[in-house]
Amino acid sequence: MNAPTTPGATPGATPSRAPGAPAGEVRPRRRALLTGAGALALLVAGCGSGDSAAGPAAAPSSAPAAPATRTISTEQGEITVPGDPQRIVVLSGGLAGYLFALDAPVVATDTRVLGVTDLEGGFPPSWAAQAREQGTAALPAGEQLNVEAVAAAQPDLIIGGGQGITAVQAQENHDALSAIAPTVLVPTGTTAWQDQLEAVAEAAGRSEGVERLTSTYERQVQEVAAAITPPEGATVFLLSLPNGKPYLVPADAALPALTAEVGFTPDDVVTKAGNPQLYGSGDSFEVSPELLAGVADAPNAFVVGLGGRSLQELKADPVYAALPSFAAGRVWELPATSYRPDYDGAVGALRTLGQLFGA
């Protein structure tokens, strides 16, 4: 994720992208993009072994059988997907964590998560254990999607999209992927982790698990909010990328919105910057070093490292050292997974906030 070909790619190189994200969305917004389309198919799944109906010795199941197929609505149109998919391929590491959290069977997945993994492979720590337990294979990472590797996994469902370079690759290869298996792409504009979770869960037939995860998160929000004392005043969110240029996060993007749930006040840096063009899905914009002091003038700051300089290195830079938050020692570092958090990233961000600001 530290190379331009990954979701951690430098946004400054192409004004149409946030760190690795495709263009097309001006501001992030929460919306659930995948909805049920009509009644479920009347057919039900047969025996898992593929044999004919069981004889008299077979005990009847008390639970209703899953439908053989379901039809869902997506930006690519209505798609018929398996009622209970058993071999899911995930084209974005940023979406895979939802499926593991929902105990869905993932036969192969991309491993790249912004600021966490790189082209050498390896599963992100938050779901590495589940991936190894399932025997999940890692898809090859590169500038081009390896469609042959996807086909070799023999999926019965493909899930991709979301944010980053992997979303671009999936969109470019949608027809080829659809020839392999039903392919559901989560739109770029679906940026809130709750909405991504709902979209992925519906595609995988695991919607019943959504409430469990969201309820757990909401309970943790309440616990952290009650346990911490946020600093007074507004807070600015800074990204540290390999190109060394300053990037700020709008107040309504995923990470600032998460901190607002527990009492922080994200600063309206977009207005201060004169409403600049936002990258990709609307969760970052670049500001020149000369103008940084006038935009990032909040008394508090968070820094998210995405392959760039560490907080200590930024403190040694006169451009950053002059900011009110740095000068007053009111700047803290958040994990890379908090910037575009999935469920695990959101929970991890809450945990970090609790550690930093708890009694």
N, C-alpha and C positions, 0 to 999 in steps of 0.2 A: 504494500500500500504506500510505499515511499517513492514509487516510481510513477512517472506520468501516465503509465498504462494501467494504473490501478485506481481504485476509488480514493486513494490519497493523493491523486495527481495535483500538481500545482495549478490553482485556479487562474493565476494571473496570466498564464500563457495564452488562454483563450477566453475572452470576456463572456462567452456563452456558457461557461461552466463554473459551478462551485467546485470545491475540491473533488474533481472527478465526476461531477454530475452533469447530465445533459441539459441543454437549454429548453425553454418552453414555459417555465412557471415564473411569474414575477414575484409572487409572495407565497410562502407556504401556507397551507390551510388544511384543517382537519376535515376529512370526508371519507366515508366508507364507500369504496368504489365497486366492490363486487357484491351484488345482491342476487337473491334467488330469482330465477326466471320461470314463473309458472309452477304448476304442481310437480312433485317428484314423479319420476317414471314409475309405472305400476310394476315393472319387473323387479324382482328381488334377486340378490346374489345367490348363487348356488353353493354347493359344498366347496370348502376351500381346497379339497384334494382333487376336484375335477371329476370325481366319480359320480355315478347316477345316484338318485335319491337313496338315503339310507334305509335299511330294512327295519323290521319290527324291533330289533335290539337297540336301535338308536334312540337316545332320550331326546324328547322334544325340548327346544330352547324356549325359555320364558321371555327372552328379550326379542323384540322385533328385528327381523333381518334388515340389513342395510339395502337400500335400493341398488339395483345393478348400475344405474347411471343417474346423474343429476345434470341439470342444465343451469348454468349461471351466466349472468350478464357481465361483460367486460368491455373495455375500450375497443377491443378487437371484434366485438360482437358476441352473440350467444355461443357458448362453448359447452359441449357435452363432456363431462368428466366422470371418472369412476365414482360409484357411490362410496366405496371404501378402498381407496388406492393403497397398494402394497409396495410399490417401487417408485418412490418420488425422487426426481432429480431437481436440485435447487441450483439455479444459475447465479445467485448472489449470496455471498457469505453474510451480508447484512440481513437477509431474510431467513437464513437457515436456523438461527436460534429460536425463532418462533415455533418451528416444526418440532424441534427437539423438546421445547418446553411443553408442547402439546402431545408428546409421545407419539408423533407420527413417524412412519417408517421412511427414512431417507437413505436411498441406496447410493447416491453420489451427490456431492455438493461442491460449489466453489468455496474456497477457504478465505478469501480476502475480505477483511473487515478494516475499515478506515482507521489508520493509525495503529493497528494491532499486528497484522500479518504482512508478509511480503511475498515476492514471487518464488521464494524457496519452498513455499507450501507450509504444511503444518496446520492443525486445527486451532482456532482461537480458544483461549483457556476457558471461556464461559461455557462452551459446549463440547470441548474436546473429549471428555469422558463419555458423554452420550454417543458421540460419533464412533468412538472406538468400540463401545459396547454393541452398537448396531452393526459394526463392520462396514461403516460408510466409507466409500472411496472418495478421494480428493480429485476433483476435476483439474486438468491442466490449466494454469493461469497464463495469460498472454494478451497481446494486443488484439488477437482474433479469437472468437469463441471456437473451441474445438468441438464441432458438431459431431464428429466421428466418436469422440469419447462419450458424448451424451447418448448417442445411439447404442454404443457398446454396453451401457449400463442397463439397457432394456427397460426403460421406465414405462409405467402406465400413466404417469402424470408428470408434467414439467412445470415448475413454478419459477418465475424470474421477474425482472423489472425492479422497481424501487428506485434507488438513487445510485449514482456512480457509473463508472465505465462499464460495469457488467450489465447495467440496464440498457445502455446504448448497444452493446453487443447482442443482447437478447432481442431488441427491437429490430436490428438489422437482419437477424437470422430467423425471424418469427415463422416465415413460411417453411423453411427447412426443418425447424423444430416441430412444427405442427404436423409434419409428415411422419415424425417419429412417434409422437404421443400428444394427447391434448395438452395445450400450452397456455397457461394463464400468466399474464404479466401484470404486476402491480404498478399502476401509473406513477410517474415521477411526482405528481402533485400530492400523493398520499404520503405525507411526511411524518405525521404524529405516529408514535409507535402503536398506540391503541388501534388506530385505523389500519395500519399495516397488519397487525395481528388479526383483526377481523377479516381482512381480505384473504390472507394466507389460510386462516382456519376454514373459511368457507370453501376455498378451492380444494383443501385437503379433506373436507368432510369432518372437521374437528371443531365445529362451532361451539359444541357443548363445553369445551375447555376454556373458552374466552373469559367467561365470568369468573372462573376460579383465579385466573391470572390477574385480571383487572381488580378484583376484590382484594387480593393479596397486596397489590401495589397501593391501592387507595388506603388500606390499613397502615401500610408503612409510611405513607405520606403523613397521615395523622400523627403517627408516633414520632416521626422526625420533627414535624412542625411543633409538637409539644415539648420536644427535648432540646431544641437549639435556640440560640439567640442570634438572629441575623444582624449584620452590621447596619448601622443607620445610613440612610442615603441610598442613592441609586448605584447600580452595579453595571459595569461594562464587561463584555465577553470578547476576548481576544484569541485568535488562532495563531499558532506558530507553525509555519510550513517551511519546507526545505528552501524555497526561494528567498526567504528572509524578509519578504514584504509584509506590512501590517494588514491583517484582515480582521474585520469586526463581524459580530453575529447580531442580526436584528432582534429586537425585543420579543417578537412573536414567534421566533423559531423554536425548535423543540427544546433545546437546552435552557434558554432563558425562561421559557414557559414552565419548565419543570421546577426551576428554582423559585418561581413566583408562587407555586403551590405550597411551598413551605415558608413563605414570608419574605423573600427577597424582592427587590424592586428593580427589574431590568431597565436600563436607561434607553431612551428613544434615540439611538445613535443614527438611525436612518434619517430622521428629520434634521439632526445636527449636521449630517453630512450633505444635506441638500437633496435628499431622495435620489441617491445614485443608482445605477443599474445593479441589480442583484444577480449573483451567479446562480445558474442552474435552477434548483428548486427553491431559490429565494432565501437560503440560510447563511449567506455570507456576502461581503462586498469588500473590495480593496480600497484603502485610503493611503495617500502618499505620506511619507514620513513627515513632511513639512506641515501637513494638515492634521496629523494624528492628535496633537495636543488639544486642538479645538473640538475634536469629536469624542475622544476617549477621556473626557475631563471629569468623569464621575469619581466620587471619593473611594469607590471600591472596584476591584477588577478580579475576574477569573481568567486564567490562561489555560488553553487546551493545546497540548502538544500533539501535532500531527506530522511528526518527522522533522520538525524544525528545531530551533534553539530551545533549551530548557528555560525554566523560569529564572534560574540563577544566571544564565547567560544573558537573558533579556534585561535583568537588573543592572548588568554591567554596560548596557547600551545606553548612551546619553539620551537618545530619542525616547526610550521607555522610562528611563530613570527620572525624567522630568515630569512624567504624568503624576497627577495628585495621588492616585492610588499607590503607585510605586514609591513615591517620596515619603508617604505616610506609613509604609509597610502594611498596607491593606490590600494585598494582592495574593491570591491563592491559586494553586494548580488543580485542575480536574482531569480525570483520566480521559484518554482519547475516545473511549467508548461512550462518553457522555455527550459528545457533540451531535451525532445522529443516532440516538440510543434506540436499540431494540428493547425488549422486555428486560433482559439481563443487564443491559447498559443503563436503563432507567433505575433499576433497583440498585445497581452499583453506584450511580451518582448520588442517590439518596443516602447510601451508606457513607460515602465520602463526606457529604455535607454534615452528616451526624457526627463524624469523627472530628471535623474541622471546627464546628461551631457548637458542639454539645457542651454541657456543663462539666 
